[in-house]
Amino acid sequence: MKGMSRMAETEMLNELRTMLDTADDDATMLSYIQQAKDVLLNRLYPYLDGRTYSDLTIPARFTGKQLQIAAYLINKRGAEGETQHIENGIHRNYQSAFVPEDMLKDVMPFVGLPR
């Protein structure tokens, strides 16, 4: 994954696997970690004006949040956009078709552009 050392990448993969107890391959897991990074960077820097997020890094204090978002996205596979599902006494609702606002409420945008 761009902008992340191999060691940090391995640590994030291991942590995400521990959180989810999954056997997904590295490429799949890294894809969700990257999506979570993009969600956070979009929140942190909403006015990038056409710049890409690929060269930016997540501030260290949001690493846990990045893993939480990646886990959320992995767990929602196959149910994207579901707003309600009731079957045999099991009820599922999703606040959002992507990442719920509640997961991002403590991520405040920075003033200015990243360097």
C-alpha positions as CSV (number, residue, x, y, z in Angstrom):
1,M,0.0,0.0,0.0
2,K,1.4,3.4,-1.0
3,G,2.7,5.6,1.8
4,M,3.0,2.8,4.3
5,S,6.1,0.9,5.3
6,R,6.0,-2.9,4.9
7,M,6.2,-3.3,8.6
8,A,3.3,-1.0,9.3
9,E,1.3,-2.8,6.5
10,T,2.0,-6.2,8.1
11,E,1.0,-4.9,11.6
12,M,-2.2,-3.5,10.2
13,L,-3.0,-6.7,8.4
14,N,-2.3,-8.8,11.5
15,E,-4.4,-6.4,13.7
16,L,-7.3,-6.5,11.2
17,R,-7.2,-10.3,11.0
18,T,-7.3,-10.5,14.8
19,M,-10.3,-8.2,15.0
20,L,-12.2,-10.2,12.4
21,D,-10.9,-13.7,12.7
22,T,-10.8,-14.0,8.9
23,A,-8.8,-15.8,6.3
24,D,-9.1,-13.2,3.6
25,D,-6.0,-12.8,1.4
26,D,-3.6,-9.9,1.9
27,A,-4.7,-8.1,-1.2
28,T,-8.4,-8.0,-0.1
29,M,-7.5,-6.9,3.4
30,L,-5.2,-4.1,2.1
31,S,-7.9,-2.9,-0.3
32,Y,-10.2,-2.4,2.7
33,I,-7.5,-0.7,4.7
34,Q,-6.9,1.6,1.8
35,Q,-10.6,2.4,1.5
36,A,-10.7,3.2,5.2
37,K,-7.6,5.5,4.7
38,D,-9.4,7.3,1.8
39,V,-12.5,7.8,4.0
40,L,-10.5,9.3,6.8
41,L,-8.4,11.5,4.5
42,N,-11.5,12.8,2.8
43,R,-12.9,13.8,6.2
44,L,-9.6,15.3,7.4
45,Y,-8.9,17.2,4.2
46,P,-12.3,17.9,2.5
47,Y,-10.9,20.6,0.2
48,L,-8.0,18.9,-1.6
49,D,-9.1,20.4,-4.9
50,G,-8.2,17.5,-7.2
51,R,-5.2,16.3,-5.3
52,T,-5.0,12.6,-4.6
53,Y,-4.8,10.9,-1.2
54,S,-2.3,8.3,-2.3
55,D,0.8,10.2,-1.0
56,L,-0.8,11.3,2.3
57,T,-0.6,9.5,5.5
58,I,-3.1,9.1,8.3
59,P,-2.1,10.8,11.6
60,A,-1.1,8.1,14.1
61,R,-4.0,8.8,16.4
62,F,-6.4,7.6,13.6
63,T,-4.8,4.3,13.0
64,G,-7.3,2.5,15.2
65,K,-10.2,4.3,13.5
66,Q,-8.8,3.2,10.1
67,L,-8.9,-0.4,11.3
68,Q,-12.4,0.0,12.7
69,I,-13.7,1.4,9.4
70,A,-11.9,-1.4,7.4
71,A,-13.5,-4.0,9.7
72,Y,-16.9,-2.4,9.3
73,L,-16.6,-2.4,5.5
74,I,-15.5,-6.1,5.4
75,N,-18.3,-7.1,7.7
76,K,-20.8,-5.4,5.4
77,R,-19.7,-7.2,2.3
78,G,-22.7,-8.3,0.3
79,A,-25.1,-6.0,2.2
80,E,-24.0,-2.7,0.9
81,G,-26.8,-0.1,0.9
82,E,-29.1,-2.3,3.0
83,T,-31.4,-0.2,5.1
84,Q,-33.4,-3.0,6.7
85,H,-33.3,-6.8,6.7
86,I,-35.6,-8.9,8.8
87,E,-35.3,-12.7,8.7
88,N,-36.1,-15.3,11.3
89,G,-36.0,-12.8,14.1
90,I,-32.8,-11.2,13.0
91,H,-33.0,-7.5,12.2
92,R,-30.3,-5.6,10.3
93,N,-30.3,-1.9,9.5
94,Y,-27.6,0.3,8.2
95,Q,-27.3,4.0,8.9
96,S,-25.5,4.6,5.7
97,A,-24.7,2.9,2.4
98,F,-21.0,3.4,3.1
99,V,-19.4,4.4,6.4
100,P,-21.9,5.7,9.0
101,E,-21.5,9.2,10.2
102,D,-21.3,8.0,13.8
103,M,-17.9,6.3,13.0
104,L,-16.5,9.7,11.8
105,K,-18.1,12.1,14.3
106,D,-14.8,12.4,16.2
107,V,-12.7,13.0,13.1
108,M,-12.5,16.8,12.7
109,P,-11.2,18.3,9.4
110,F,-7.9,20.1,9.4
111,V,-7.8,23.8,8.4
112,G,-5.7,24.2,5.3
113,L,-4.1,21.7,2.9
114,P,-1.7,18.9,3.8
115,R,2.0,19.5,3.0
